[in-house]
């Protein structure tokens, strides 16, 4: 017991205790996310080989493991939501998350589940399909530039300008239909485009837009399994088209294009994450971890107000409390 002459320590408000516990929990979770995402992060690796990265971790997760994965993801979503709130309040940085992958790799599912706790007022998802006539009358970055996130916001690209060094590279007939002067279509065009993209992303970085680039690395075997599922389940029939099957014939060409794309555009500030996508539950955790790591690098915090503003708020509080 405290001595009569000693003043007892003032009790700490319960709300402060809860806030501190949550803060420490979040710090620990973010640190773990950084360690996890590091295993799949590619930054300026000139020796990058896609074959060195597995498509699968454990595709036969049991019921308990799936539940655990969902719980981990939910915790990540809660931390993401808090960090998004700070991003919006601070109003200095912006985050652009790019998803690239073969068909049925899980882009839509990853966006739906990982970003489920994000405030839609501070986030915009843009899906890029074949360019229309207006877009073909501009440079290939133009249509993506229009959807870059504002400060304090998150932008998500479901496919992106990277299609110009993927599908257009695999099907060069598309390139010839893009109204580009013939003398500019040389053997160096793909290397030129990759350099332009790398420079463009450096420009974005220099203006406070950080990029998280996700390549969902699905195997050809798993894609076949998911295609069959789309055919067998009526509610998924709409997701399958004949063109999806046709693109499988160019699997080798696509893998070669993805490999060079990642090797030549991965940087420290705009890394690629080669995510094993055969297991959807695990892939979503890695995606969330990558985004958390990017947020952590921003050193986000709620803006501090001046002492004068604090005094002003206290006066307003007193007036409100004095009301009948």
Residue pairs with C-beta under 8 A, 6 or more apart in sequence:
2 8
26 79
26 82
29 75
29 76
29 79
29 292
30 79
30 292
30 293
30 295
30 296
32 289
33 76
33 79
33 288
33 289
33 290
33 292
33 293
33 296
34 289
34 292
34 293
34 296
36 285
36 286
36 289
37 273
37 286
37 289
37 290
37 292
37 293
38 293
40 53
40 273
40 274
40 275
40 276
40 286
40 290
41 271
41 272
41 273
41 290
41 293
42 48
42 262
42 266
42 271
42 272
42 273
42 274
43 266
43 267
43 268
43 271
44 266
44 267
44 268
45 263
45 266
46 263
48 259
48 262
48 263
48 266
49 259
50 217
50 255
50 258
50 259
50 262
50 274
53 217
53 274
53 276
54 217
54 276
55 217
55 218
55 219
55 222
55 276
55 277
55 278
56 219
56 222
56 276
56 278
56 279
57 276
57 278
57 279
57 282
58 65
58 279
58 282
59 222
59 278
59 279
61 69
61 279
61 281
61 282
66 281
69 281
69 282
69 284
69 285
70 281
72 285
73 113
73 114
73 281
73 284
73 285
73 288
76 114
76 285
76 288
76 289
76 292
77 114
77 116
77 117
77 288
78 117
79 292
80 114
80 115
80 117
80 118
80 288
80 291
80 292
80 295
81 117
81 118
81 119
83 292
83 295
83 296
83 300
84 118
84 119
84 122
84 123
84 154
84 295
85 119
86 300
86 301
86 302
87 93
87 94
87 95
87 122
87 152
87 153
87 154
87 295
87 298
87 300
88 119
88 122
88 152
88 153
89 152
89 302
89 303
90 152
90 300
90 301
90 302
90 303
91 151
91 152
92 151
92 152
92 208
93 151
93 152
93 208
93 209
93 210
93 298
93 300
94 148
94 149
94 150
94 151
94 152
94 153
94 154
94 155
94 208
94 209
94 210
95 149
95 153
95 154
95 155
95 209
95 210
95 211
95 212
95 291
95 294
95 295
96 148
96 149
96 154
96 155
96 156
96 157
96 204
96 209
96 210
96 211
96 212
97 154
97 155
97 156
97 157
97 211
97 212
97 213
97 214
97 291
98 156
98 157
98 160
98 162
98 211
98 212
98 213
98 214
99 107
99 110
99 111
99 156
99 157
99 158
99 159
99 160
99 214
99 216
100 159
100 160
100 162
100 166
100 213
100 214
100 215
100 216
100 258
100 261
101 107
101 214
101 215
101 216
101 217
101 218
101 277
102 216
102 218
102 223
102 247
102 251
102 254
103 223
103 227
103 244
103 247
104 218
104 222
104 223
104 226
104 227
104 230
104 239
104 244
105 216
105 217
105 218
105 223
105 277
106 216
106 218
106 277
106 280
106 283
106 284
107 158
107 159
107 216
108 158
109 280
109 284
110 214
110 216
110 280
110 283
110 284
110 287
111 125
111 156
111 158
113 284
114 284
114 287
114 288
114 291
115 123
115 125
115 154
115 156
118 154
122 152
122 153
122 154
123 153
123 154
123 155
123 156
124 147
124 149
124 153
124 154
124 155
124 156
125 156
125 158
126 144
126 147
126 155
126 156
126 157
126 158
127 158
127 159
128 143
128 144
128 157
128 158
128 159
128 160
128 161
128 163
129 159
131 140
131 143
131 178
135 142
135 143
136 177
136 178
136 179
137 179
140 161
140 164
140 178
140 193
141 161
141 196
141 200
144 157
144 160
144 161
147 155
147 157
148 155
148 204
148 209
149 155
149 209
151 208
161 197
161 200
162 197
162 261
162 265
164 193
165 190
165 193
165 194
165 197
165 257
165 260
165 261
166 254
166 257
166 258
166 261
167 174
168 174
168 175
168 178
169 175
169 190
169 257
170 250
170 253
170 254
170 257
171 250
175 185
175 189
176 185
190 260
191 264
194 260
194 261
194 264
194 265
195 264
197 265
198 264
198 265
198 267
201 211
201 265
201 267
201 269
201 270
202 267
202 269
202 270
204 211
204 270
205 211
205 269
205 270
210 269
210 270
210 294
210 297
210 298
211 269
211 270
212 271
212 273
212 290
212 291
212 294
213 265
213 266
213 270
213 271
213 272
213 273
214 272
214 273
214 275
214 287
214 290
215 258
215 262
215 272
215 273
215 274
215 275
216 275
216 277
216 283
217 274
217 275
217 276
217 277
218 277
218 278
219 278
220 248
220 251
222 277
222 278
223 248
224 248
227 240
227 244
227 245
229 236
230 236
230 237
230 239
230 240
231 237
231 240
247 254
262 272
262 274
265 272
266 272
273 286
273 287
273 290
275 283
275 286
275 287
275 290
276 282
276 283
276 286
277 283
305 313
